[in-house]
Amino acid sequence: MQNWHSLRPFIIPVVFTNETQVGDECSQQGWEVLPVRVAAAEGVPVLKFMYEDVMNTYQSTFYGYSNGGHWIYKHINRNVGRVT
């Protein structure tokens, strides 16, 4: 969570949460925070609506999703720079 802010302006990290403490902590680490608008069973956010919310809030050519369990490689800055 702490290194994502270093990817700006190429990547704007956004976390979805309805928990104030989580939102505050993420915001302090440079993340944008949006509420979970639609949740499925057991409160799991619905990806379709997460994309809709991000696309309605931020103007971009590319949008992506990364689960918290996915590993982001050290060369992502270079790779993102090649795409933009």
N, C-alpha and C positions, 0 to 999 in steps of 0.2 A: 504494500500500500504506500510506503514512503517514497518509492522511487518513481512512481507514475508521473508526478508533477514535472519531472525532468524531461518528459516527452513533449511538453507544450512548446510551441503552438501546434505541433503536428497531431497530437492526440490530446483530447480533453477527457480525462477520466470522470465517469459519472457512476455514482452508487445509488441504488434504489433501496430506500428504507423508510419505515414509518416510526422507527425508534429514534427519539431525539438524541440520546447519548451517542449512538452510532453515527448519526448524521453530523453531529458536532465534531466528533473525532476525525471523521473523514474530511470534513471541511477544513479543519486545521492542517491536514496533510496535503491540501491543495486539490481536493476532489470537489466536483460539483455534486449536489445532492438533490435527488428528485424523490417524491413519494411513490410508494407502490400503489398504483391506481386500481389494478385488477389482480386478484390473487386466486389461485386454484386451491386444491385441497391442502390443508395444513399451512396455509398462508404463503405458499410458494408463488412468487411473482410470475405472471404470464409473459413470456418473452415477446410475443406479438405486441402487446400493449407497451412494454418497455421500449421497443423500437419506435412505436408511434410517438411516445412521449419525447424521446430524444430527438427524433426527426422534426417534431413540432417546436422544439426548444432551441436547437442548434442547427445552423445552416452548414452543410458539408457536402462534399462530393462522395465521400466514403463513410460508411458506418460499420462498426464491428462490435462483437460481443466476446467477452472473455469471462469464463467462470472463475471464481476465486481459486479453484483448485488447479487451474492451468498454469504451466510454467512459461514465463516470458523470457526469451533468450537475450543475452547481453548485447546482441547486435541489432536489436529492434530499431534503434534510432537510425542506423545506416539504412536498414531495409525500408523503413517508412519514408526516409528521404528520397529513396529511389522511386517510390510510387508517386510522390507528390510533385 
